[in-house]
Amino acid sequence: MEADWEVEVGGDAPIIDAQWPGFVDLRATPERMVEIAEARALPPLADLLLALNSERSLVRTSKCDVWQPEPGAYACYVDLLPVRGGLFAEWERAEAFCRVVVKRITPRATSSANMQPGRHPILAAGNESEVGATILLVVRRAVTGQSEGFGVTAYFSAEAESSPTAVEAIASAMVAFSNALVPVASHAGPDQS
């Protein structure tokens, strides 16, 4: 499994809208998970969303999506915002959060500058016959109501010889990600403001 992070905050980079019209507050109403079509399409995503919106989580989710780029591959993203403060006040705080999470997932994660442009490293060790998964955290501008700051989009992808194996791989990446968030508070916790 590979994990990495990057910052996309300028120009036409996407913005996280924490209160978009289809927002479902899973932190306050976890029973509404049944309304999220993406979680029905990829069951491990439902588990991830519940973990990320639990009482002990340092983050909350605002949006997600799932797609199959090709047979035997799955990809999804989840927009994340800190629970305390609603947004990261500075992009450096969001970046520090990403650094700690990536380090906890894979201590030897390589810099995103080493990736091939337009393609995330999906396969483990570059061996096309192996199953692999990636996690890419992207710091983005974010808005919630009248407040502006920063959030993180977590991208998950997996590719394998079969769709069930790819689902297992992406599920493993999602578990590793949610487990990595638990001890983050002592190192680079979300803003207090």
C-alpha positions in Angstrom: 0.0 0.0 0.0 1.2 3.5 -0.8 0.2 6.7 0.8 1.1 10.3 -0.1 -0.1 13.9 0.2 0.0 17.1 -1.8 -1.4 20.6 -1.8 -3.8 22.0 -4.4 -5.0 25.5 -3.4 -4.5 27.8 -6.3 -6.1 28.6 -9.6 -8.9 26.3 -10.7 -8.3 23.7 -7.9 -11.5 22.2 -6.5 -12.9 23.6 -3.3 -14.5 21.6 -0.5 -18.0 22.9 0.2 -18.9 21.6 3.6 -22.6 22.5 3.3 -23.4 21.5 -0.3 -27.1 20.9 -1.0 -26.8 17.0 -0.7 -24.9 17.1 2.6 -25.8 14.3 5.1 -24.5 14.9 8.6 -23.4 11.4 9.6 -21.8 12.6 12.8 -25.2 13.7 14.1 -27.3 11.1 12.3 -25.4 8.0 11.4 -28.6 6.1 10.6 -28.8 8.3 7.5 -26.0 6.2 5.9 -28.7 4.4 3.9 -29.2 7.6 2.0 -25.6 7.7 0.6 -25.7 5.8 -2.7 -21.8 5.7 -2.9 -21.7 3.7 0.4 -24.2 1.2 -1.0 -22.1 0.9 -4.2 -18.9 0.2 -2.2 -19.7 -1.2 1.3 -16.2 -0.6 2.7 -16.9 3.1 2.2 -19.9 2.9 4.6 -17.6 1.5 7.3 -15.0 4.3 6.6 -17.7 7.0 6.7 -19.0 5.7 10.0 -15.5 5.6 11.5 -14.6 9.1 10.3 -17.8 10.5 11.7 -17.7 8.7 15.0 -17.4 10.5 18.4 -13.7 9.6 18.7 -12.8 10.8 15.3 -10.8 14.1 14.8 -12.5 14.7 11.4 -15.9 14.7 9.8 -16.9 14.1 6.3 -18.7 16.4 3.9 -18.8 14.6 0.5 -17.7 11.4 -1.2 -17.9 9.7 -4.6 -17.1 6.2 -6.0 -16.2 5.2 -9.6 -14.7 2.2 -11.4 -12.1 3.6 -13.8 -11.8 0.1 -15.4 -12.8 -3.5 -14.7 -11.0 -4.7 -11.6 -10.4 -1.2 -10.3 -12.1 1.0 -7.8 -11.5 4.6 -6.8 -13.3 7.0 -4.4 -12.7 10.2 -2.5 -13.9 11.6 0.8 -13.8 15.3 1.7 -12.6 15.8 5.3 -12.8 18.7 7.7 -11.6 18.9 11.3 -14.2 18.5 14.0 -12.8 21.3 16.1 -12.9 24.7 14.4 -14.8 23.4 11.4 -11.8 24.1 9.0 -8.1 24.2 9.2 -7.3 27.9 9.5 -4.0 27.6 7.6 -3.0 25.2 4.8 0.1 24.5 6.8 -2.0 22.9 9.6 -3.8 20.7 7.0 -0.4 19.8 5.5 1.0 18.8 9.0 -2.1 16.7 9.5 -1.5 14.9 6.2 2.2 14.4 6.9 1.4 12.6 10.2 -1.3 10.5 8.7 0.8 9.4 5.8 3.7 8.6 8.1 1.5 6.4 10.2 0.2 4.5 7.2 3.5 3.9 5.5 6.7 5.3 7.0 8.5 5.1 3.6 5.9 6.9 1.5 7.5 8.7 -1.4 7.0 12.2 -2.4 4.1 12.9 -4.9 6.7 14.7 -7.1 8.0 11.2 -7.9 4.7 10.0 -9.3 3.9 9.9 -13.0 1.8 12.9 -14.0 -1.9 12.0 -14.3 -1.6 8.5 -12.8 -1.4 7.6 -9.1 0.8 4.6 -8.2 -1.9 1.9 -7.9 0.1 -1.3 -8.0 2.4 -2.4 -5.2 6.0 -2.4 -6.1 5.2 -1.7 -9.7 4.3 -5.4 -10.3 1.2 -5.5 -12.4 0.2 -8.9 -11.2 0.0 -7.8 -7.6 -2.9 -6.2 -5.8 -2.2 -2.7 -4.5 -4.0 0.2 -3.1 -3.1 3.9 -2.7 -4.2 6.7 -0.5 -3.6 10.3 -1.6 -4.4 13.2 0.7 -4.9 16.5 -1.0 -5.1 19.8 1.0 -7.7 22.1 -0.6 -9.5 25.3 0.1 -12.7 24.7 2.0 -15.8 26.7 2.9 -18.4 26.1 5.5 -21.2 28.7 5.7 -19.4 32.1 5.8 -16.1 30.6 7.0 -13.1 29.9 4.7 -10.1 27.8 5.4 -8.7 24.4 4.3 -9.8 20.8 4.3 -8.4 17.5 3.0 -9.7 15.3 0.2 -8.7 11.6 0.7 -8.5 9.6 -2.5 -8.5 5.8 -2.3 -7.7 3.6 -5.3 -7.1 -0.1 -5.9 -6.5 -2.3 -8.9 -6.5 -6.1 -9.2 -7.3 -8.9 -11.5 -10.9 -9.0 -10.3 -13.4 -6.5 -8.8 -13.8 -8.5 -5.6 -10.1 -8.4 -5.0 -9.9 -4.7 -5.7 -12.7 -4.1 -3.2 -10.7 -6.1 -0.6 -7.6 -3.9 -1.4 -9.5 -0.6 -1.1 -11.2 -1.8 2.1 -7.7 -2.5 3.5 -6.6 1.0 2.6 -9.6 2.5 4.2 -9.1 0.6 7.5 -5.4 1.6 7.5 -6.5 5.3 7.0 -9.1 5.3 9.7 -6.7 3.6 12.1 -4.0 6.1 11.4 -6.3 9.0 12.4 -6.8 7.9 16.0 -3.3 8.9 17.4 -3.0 12.1 15.2 -4.3 14.4 17.9 -1.1 14.3 19.9 1.0 15.3 16.9 -0.8 17.6 14.5 -4.4 18.0 15.8 -6.9 20.1 13.9 -7.2 23.8 14.7 -8.8 25.0 17.9 -10.1 28.2 16.3 
